[in-house]
Amino acid sequence: MLNKLQRGLRAATAVLPFVVIGALLYAGVFIKPKPNGDSVPVPVLGGRDAFYGVVTPADSVIWAVGRGGKIVRSDDAGKSWQAQRSGTSANLQSIAAWDATRAIVVGNNATVLVTDDGGRTWHTLTNLPKATDGHKFIRVRRGSDDRDYVVGEFGTILVTPDFGRTWNSLGLQEDVAWNDVFVRGETVVAVGEFGKIRRSADGGHSWQDVASPVKSSLFGVAFSADGRLAVAVGLDGVVLLSADDGRSWRAVSSGTREHLFDVTATSVGWAAVGDEGLLLQAPADAQTWEVRRLSENSYAWHTDVEARAGRLYLAGATLSVLGQDNKLEQFK
């Protein structure tokens, strides 16, 4: 009797692992776990994002572009955001908008994207001049007419008069990067590496090199609304001022040695942004500049600043807005 019992136990012990394995396989195949609670949505704006360009074509509309082909848009002044499918993983450097539905984006690897439906679909343009293949496009700016100007590395200066359908190359093949361009009527001013400034009085058909008082690379340029003054900013806190339509420039004290990456005219003067969370502001004559931090604990860099309706929209390590009350709000 004892021997029978022992043999039975040994048989059961031998079979038990197969029973357990079979039960686990059954559970894995046929038993599906039920979700417990709602899933957590992935935020559109993440902590690892970096945005290099921002534009506000209407009071409530904000578009921003940046690292890894990311394009985001808000239609309610930043209360909520939607990610738009760009179709590229290239870093996107700059955006310009004709209105709330039509926009053009440029970036690394000669990337140019356009939309005519508010960003629901973006189309990659492949009809660019062959000489720009692989180049980094740094900035796109709208002219006062229907022209869009694009500047970038290796002397790239391009213009499209018809929303990207055709292109003209206005630059020279040279080892210099043009970092920004500003257009006022037929006057076009490009600024770039080593303090270089180039000016055209005929929409970019012919160019003149302009003497620069600095060797520091320039990253931003803008004209005042009335066209009387132009300001350029760059590395080492450089601020340049022109009072003759960009024909000549002189340096003015900025009050900082931090790098500056963009400047814009505002309704009351000027604003510039750059490293270390700094904001520089000046009255309309741009003679004296006040240096302040955007917020007490902000050391984030910013590469683009856009003024609209008394607010400053900032793109960089953060996507933010500075209101008329001088309070900084970081979009989330």
C-alpha positions in Angstrom: 0.0 0.0 0.0 2.8 2.4 0.9 4.6 1.6 -2.3 1.5 2.4 -4.3 1.2 5.7 -2.5 4.8 6.6 -3.1 4.5 5.7 -6.8 1.4 7.9 -7.0 3.2 10.9 -5.4 6.1 10.5 -7.7 3.9 10.4 -10.8 2.0 13.5 -9.6 5.2 15.3 -8.9 6.4 14.5 -12.4 3.3 15.8 -14.1 2.8 18.9 -12.0 5.3 21.1 -13.9 3.5 20.4 -17.2 0.2 21.3 -15.6 1.6 24.6 -14.3 3.1 25.4 -17.7 -0.1 24.5 -19.5 -2.1 26.8 -17.1 0.2 29.7 -17.8 0.0 29.2 -21.5 -3.8 29.1 -21.4 -3.8 32.3 -19.3 -1.4 34.1 -21.7 -3.4 33.2 -24.8 -7.1 33.3 -23.6 -7.2 35.6 -20.6 -6.9 39.3 -21.5 -6.4 41.8 -18.6 -9.0 44.4 -18.3 -7.8 48.0 -18.1 -8.0 49.5 -14.6 -8.8 53.2 -15.0 -8.2 55.6 -17.9 -4.9 55.7 -19.7 -2.7 58.7 -19.2 -2.5 60.8 -22.4 1.0 61.8 -23.6 1.5 65.5 -23.4 2.1 67.4 -26.7 4.8 69.5 -25.1 7.4 67.4 -23.4 10.4 68.1 -21.2 12.9 67.1 -23.8 11.4 69.3 -26.5 13.4 72.2 -28.0 11.7 74.7 -30.3 13.7 76.9 -32.6 11.0 78.9 -34.4 7.6 80.4 -33.4 5.0 82.5 -35.3 1.6 84.0 -34.4 -0.4 84.7 -37.6 -3.5 85.6 -35.6 -4.1 86.7 -32.0 -5.1 83.2 -30.8 -3.0 81.1 -33.2 0.5 80.0 -32.3 2.7 77.7 -34.4 6.1 76.4 -33.2 8.7 74.1 -34.8 11.8 72.4 -33.5 13.8 69.3 -32.7 13.2 66.0 -34.5 10.7 67.4 -37.0 8.2 68.5 -34.3 5.5 71.0 -35.2 2.9 72.1 -32.7 -0.1 74.5 -33.0 -2.5 76.2 -30.6 -5.7 77.8 -31.7 -6.6 79.2 -28.2 -3.6 81.3 -27.3 -1.7 78.4 -25.8 -4.3 76.9 -23.5 -4.2 73.6 -25.5 -1.9 72.2 -28.2 -2.0 69.8 -31.1 1.0 68.0 -32.6 1.1 68.1 -36.4 2.6 65.4 -38.6 5.5 66.9 -40.4 6.7 63.8 -42.2 10.4 64.4 -41.3 12.8 63.8 -38.4 15.0 66.7 -39.4 15.4 69.5 -36.9 13.1 72.3 -38.0 14.7 75.8 -37.5 12.2 78.4 -38.5 8.5 79.0 -39.5 6.8 81.9 -41.4 3.1 82.2 -41.9 1.1 84.0 -44.5 -2.1 83.7 -42.4 -3.7 81.1 -40.1 -3.8 78.5 -42.8 -0.7 78.9 -45.0 2.8 78.5 -43.6 6.3 77.5 -44.6 8.9 75.8 -42.5 12.7 75.3 -43.1 15.3 73.1 -41.4 18.3 70.8 -41.6 19.1 68.8 -44.7 17.6 71.4 -47.0 14.1 70.7 -45.6 11.3 72.9 -46.7 7.6 72.1 -45.7 4.5 74.0 -46.7 0.8 73.8 -45.6 -2.3 75.5 -46.9 -4.8 73.9 -44.5 -3.6 75.1 -41.1 -1.1 72.2 -40.7 -3.5 69.3 -41.0 -1.2 68.2 -43.9 2.4 69.3 -44.5 4.1 68.8 -47.9 7.9 68.4 -48.4 9.2 70.4 -51.3 11.7 68.7 -53.6 12.0 71.4 -56.3 14.8 73.4 -54.6 18.0 74.4 -56.4 20.4 71.5 -56.5 23.3 73.6 -55.1 21.5 73.6 -51.7 21.3 69.8 -51.4 22.0 68.8 -47.7 22.4 72.4 -46.5 21.0 73.6 -43.2 18.3 76.2 -43.7 18.4 78.5 -40.7 15.7 81.1 -41.1 12.7 81.9 -43.3 11.1 85.4 -43.4 8.2 86.8 -45.2 8.6 89.9 -47.4 6.1 92.7 -47.6 4.7 91.2 -50.8 4.2 87.5 -51.6 7.9 86.6 -51.4 9.5 84.3 -48.8 13.2 84.5 -48.2 15.3 81.5 -46.8 18.9 81.8 -45.6 21.3 79.1 -44.4 24.8 77.7 -44.5 27.3 77.8 -47.4 26.0 81.2 -48.5 22.4 80.1 -49.1 19.9 82.8 -49.9 16.7 81.7 -51.6 13.5 83.4 -52.5 10.1 82.0 -53.6 7.5 84.4 -55.0 4.7 81.8 -55.2 4.6 79.8 -51.9 7.3 77.4 -52.9 6.2 76.5 -56.4 9.4 78.1 -57.9 12.7 79.2 -56.4 15.5 81.6 -57.2 18.9 81.3 -55.7 20.2 84.8 -54.7 23.3 83.7 -52.7 26.9 82.9 -53.6 28.5 79.5 -53.0 30.7 80.5 -50.1 31.8 79.2 -46.7 29.6 81.4 -44.6 26.3 80.8 -42.9 23.6 83.5 -43.2 21.7 83.3 -39.9 18.8 85.7 -40.5 17.3 88.0 -43.2 14.9 90.9 -43.0 12.9 92.3 -45.8 11.3 95.8 -46.0 9.9 96.6 -49.4 12.8 96.0 -51.9 15.4 96.3 -49.1 16.8 93.0 -48.0 19.4 92.7 -45.3 21.2 89.4 -44.4 23.4 88.8 -41.3 25.6 85.9 -40.5 28.9 84.5 -39.4 32.0 86.6 -38.5 29.8 89.8 -38.3 29.0 89.7 -42.0 26.2 91.9 -43.3 24.9 91.9 -46.9 22.3 94.3 -48.3 20.2 94.5 -51.5 18.1 97.4 -52.6 16.3 95.5 -55.4 14.7 92.5 -53.7 17.9 90.4 -53.8 18.9 90.7 -57.5 22.1 92.4 -56.6 24.0 92.7 -53.3 26.5 94.8 -51.6 28.7 93.8 -48.6 28.3 96.3 -45.8 31.1 97.2 -43.4 30.5 95.6 -40.0 32.0 97.0 -36.7 32.3 93.5 -35.2 33.7 90.1 -35.9 31.2 88.2 -33.7 28.6 86.2 -35.6 25.2 87.9 -36.0 22.1 85.8 -35.5 19.1 88.2 -35.7 18.1 91.3 -37.6 14.9 93.4 -37.7 13.6 96.7 -38.9 11.3 99.1 -36.9 7.7 99.3 -38.1 8.3 102.7 -39.7 11.5 101.5 -41.3 13.7 104.2 -39.8 15.9 101.9 -37.7 17.3 98.4 -38.0 18.8 96.4 -35.2 21.1 93.3 -35.4 22.2 91.1 -32.5 24.7 88.3 -32.1 27.3 86.5 -30.0 29.0 88.2 -27.0 26.0 90.5 -26.4 26.6 92.4 -29.7 23.9 94.9 -30.6 24.3 96.9 -33.9 22.1 99.8 -35.0 21.5 101.3 -38.4 19.6 104.5 -39.1 20.0 104.6 -42.9 18.1 101.5 -44.2 21.0 99.1 -43.4 23.7 100.9 -45.4 25.9 101.5 -42.3 26.0 100.1 -38.8 27.4 101.0 -35.4 27.7 99.1 -32.2 25.7 100.2 -29.1 26.2 98.9 -25.6 23.8 96.0 -24.7 24.8 95.7 -21.1 25.6 92.0 -21.4 28.2 89.6 -22.8 25.7 86.7 -23.2 25.0 85.5 -26.7 21.9 87.0 -28.4 20.0 85.0 -31.0 17.0 87.1 -32.1 15.6 90.5 -32.0 12.2 92.0 -32.9 10.5 95.3 -33.0 7.6 95.7 -30.6 4.8 98.3 -30.2 6.9 100.3 -27.8 10.5 99.5 -28.9 12.7 96.4 -29.2 13.1 93.0 -27.6 16.0 90.5 -27.9 16.6 87.0 -26.5 19.4 84.6 -26.2 21.3 82.6 -23.6 20.8 82.3 -19.8 17.1 83.2 -19.8 17.8 86.9 -20.6 15.5 89.4 -22.2 16.9 92.7 -23.5 14.5 95.6 -24.1 15.0 99.0 -25.5 12.9 102.1 -26.4 12.1 103.0 -30.0 15.5 104.7 -30.6 17.4 101.5 -29.6 20.1 103.5 -27.9 19.9 102.1 -24.4 19.1 98.5 -23.5 17.7 97.1 -20.2 18.9 93.5 -19.3 16.6 91.4 -17.2 15.9 87.7 -16.6 12.6 86.4 -18.0 11.8 84.9 -14.7 13.7 84.6 -11.4 14.8 81.1 -11.9 14.9 80.9 -15.7 18.2 80.2 -17.4 16.8 78.7 -20.6 18.1 79.7 -24.0 15.8 81.1 -26.7 16.4 81.4 -30.4 13.3 83.2 -31.6 11.0 86.0 -30.3 7.8 87.1 -31.9 5.8 90.2 -30.8 2.0 90.4 -31.2 -0.7 92.2 -29.4 1.5 93.4 -26.6 2.9 89.9 -25.9 6.3 88.3 -26.6 6.3 84.7 -27.8 9.5 82.8 -27.2 10.9 79.6 -28.7 13.9 77.7 -27.4 14.5 75.4 -24.5 11.0 76.4 -23.4 8.0 77.6 -25.4 6.7 80.6 -23.5 4.8 83.9 -23.6 5.6 87.1 -21.8 2.4 89.1 -21.1 1.8 92.8 -20.8 2.1 92.3 -17.0 5.7 91.1 -17.6 4.9 87.7 -16.2 6.3 84.7 -18.0 4.1 81.7 -18.8 5.6 78.5 -20.0 3.3 76.6 -22.2 2.5 73.0 -21.2 
